[in-house]
Amino acid sequence: MLSTPICAAVRYTLLATGILVAAACTTIQDTQQPATARPNWVATWTSSPSTPIPPEILPPGVTTPQLEGNLRYLMRVSAGGNSVRIALSGGPSVPKLAIDGATIALTDATGIMPETMQKLSFNDQVGVSLLSGGTVWSDPVALPVASGNVLAVSVHLVGPVSPPQADKQLVVSMLPGDDRTAEIVLEGAETIVARPLVTAILVDNPSVNRVIVAFGDSITDGNGSADPLTRGWPDYLAARFRAEGLQNIAIANQGIGGNRLLEEGVLGESALTRFDRDALSVPGVTHIILMEGINDIGLSGLTLNGMSDSYRTLGTHDIIAAYSQLISRAHARGVTIIGATLTPDLGSPLPGYATEGKEVIRQEVNDWIRNSAAFDAVIDFDAIVRDPDNEGRLARAYNSGDSIHPSDAGYRAMADAIDLDLFR
C-alpha cells in the first residue's frame, strides 16, 4: 500500500497576462493495483443536430431536402488516433433514422484510399435504428488517423429521411438505390445541402487531453467559408494547433446557423436547452468557447413573413442572464468556459435585424463579456474583425458579403488572435 500525494486545482482564473492557479494538496492511501488502461475516446469532429428552418424565413422555392439511399460525408478531423468510430443522430426533428450499412475510409487528393476502407457495425450488427433525438455510436475499428486527415463516412438509409437544411454546406453526396457504401466512387451521386446524420467522429488517443468545444451559431459553424471542408474559425484554429505541433488538442465545432441563447425555432434548440448535449457531454471536453447571442439581439421584436407573432423582445440583461447560466453549468462540471465577444452586423440585409438601437445592446453585452470577469477568459473577436472607422460594421477585408458572416480571411484572423497558451 502506497501513500500518494494528490494535487487538485481548487480554483483558477485565466487572465490576459497568464494563468493563476490556486492548488491544494492532500495525501491519500492508494490501495488499488494498476488497472488496464481504458480507451480515451475524444471527439475530433462534430456537428450538432438541428431543427428545421421555419418556412417563413426559407428563400423562395427552397424546401426541406429528402435524403435516400447512400450518403457520403467528408469531414476533416482535428486530432488523430489509432482507432475510430462515429456517432449517428437525426436530432429532434427526424422521427426515425435507420441504416443497414456504413463504411469509413481515409481520403487523399484523388479521393478515397481503397486500402483504408472499413465496414462499420453497431453492436456487431450491420445496421441500426433509432428514434427522434436518439444517438448511437458505432463499434470501433482500427484505422490510424492523423490530425488534419479527411475521412469519408458513408451510410445507407433504410428509408427516406428529411433532416434540417444546413446553414453551412458540407460535402454530402447522395445516391439512391441499394447499398453502395463500400464503393470507392459513387458514380452519379448528387450534392445535397443538409445537416449531417453523422454527428461525431471519435478517436481513441491517450495523448489527447484537451478537447475544445466551439459553441455558437453560424459564425462558429462557418457560414461564409468558401471551402466546404472549412467550418469557420474553429478549423483555422485546428490548423494552428497542427502547425505548432500540439497534437494533444481536439476541436469540436458545435455551431448551428441561426441558433440563439434563449429562444427556440430558428435553427436548433436554444443554447440553454442543448448545452448539456452539445457541449458538456462531448467526449473529452475540457474547454468551451462560447460565442452566441447575436441572433437573440437581431431577431428581437421582429415579425418575419408568414408569422402571426413577433419574436420576443430581449435586452442586455436577458443575454447576460443566459451567459451566467451557462457559465455556472460549465463550472459545475469542471469545464473551463471562455467568452467570445459578438462581432459586428450593421448592414445585414434582413430588415430590422441590425439597427443602431440593437448595436447599443451588442456593445453593452461585449462590455460585460470583457469586464465582468465571469468567464474564465475572454477572446475579443469583435476587436479583430470590426471596421476601425465604424465599430458596428465588419471590416471590408473580413466581410463575406452579407455584413454579418466573416470571410475566410476574417475567420483566419479570428483564429490567429486566440492565445494558444489558454490551452497548453
C-alpha positions, 0 to 999 in steps of 0.5 A: 500500500502506497501513500500518494500525494494528490494535487487538485486545482481548487480554483483558477482564473485565466487572465490576459497576462497568464494563468493563476492557479490556486492548488491544494494538496492532500495525501491519500492511501492508494490501495488499488493495483494498476488497472488496464488502461481504458480507451480515451475516446475524444471527439475530433469532429462534430456537428450538432443536430438541428431543427428545421428552418421555419418556412417563413424565413426559407428563400423562395422555392427552397424546401426541406431536402429528402435524403435516400439511399447512400450518403457520403460525408467528408469531414476533416478531423482535428486530432488523430488516433489509432482507432475510430468510430462515429456517432449517428443522430437525426436530432429532434426533428427526424422521427426515425433514422435507420441504416443497414450499412456504413463504411469509413475510409481515409481520403487523399487528393484523388479521393478515397484510399481503397486500402483504408476502407472499413465496414462499420457495425453497431453492436456487431450488427450491420445496421441500426435504428433509432428514434427522434433525438436518439444517438448511437455510436458505432463499434470501433475499428482500427484505422490510424488517423492523423490530425488534419486527415479527411475521412469519408463516412458513408451510410445507407438509409433504410428509408427516406429521411428529411433532416434540417437544411444546413446553414453551412454546406458540407460535402454530402453526396447522395445516391439512391438505390441499394447499398453502395457504401463500400464503393470507392466512387459513387458514380452519379451521386448528387450534392445535397445541402443538409445537416449531417446524420453523422454527428461525431467522429471519435478517436481513441488517443491517450495523448489527447487531453484537451478537447475544445468545444466551439459553441455558437451559431453560424459564425462558429459553424462557418457560414461564409467559408468558401471551402466546404471542408472549412467550418469557420474559425474553429478549423483555422484554429485546428490548423494552428494547433497542427502547425505548432505541433500540439497534437494533444488538442481536439476541436469540436465545432458545435455551431448551428446557423441561426441558433440563439441563447434563449429562444427556440425555432430558428435553427436548433434548440436554444443554447440553454436547452442543448448545452448539456448535449452539445457541449458538456457531454462531448467526449473529452471536453475540457474547454468551451468557447462560447460565442452566441447571442447575436441572433437573440439581439437581431431577431428581437421584436421582429415579425418575419413573413408568414408569422402571426407573432413577433419574436420576443423582445430581449435586452442586455440583461436577458443575454447576460442572464443566459451567459451566467447560466451557462457559465455556472453549468460549465463550472459545475462540471469542471469545464473551463468556459471562455467568452467570445465577444459578438462581432459586428452586423450593421448592414445585414440585409434582413430588415430590422435585424441590425439597427443602431438601437440593437448595436447599443445592446451588442456593445453593452453585452461585449462590455460585460463579456470583457469586464465582468470577469465571469468567464474564465477568459475572454477572446475579443473577436469583435476587436479583430474583425470590426471596421476601425472607422465604424465599430458596428460594421465588419471590416471590408477585408473580413466581410463575406458579403452579407455584413454579418458572416466573416470571410475566410480571411476574417475567420483566419484572423479570428483564429490567429488572435486566440492565445494558444497558451489558454490551452497548453 
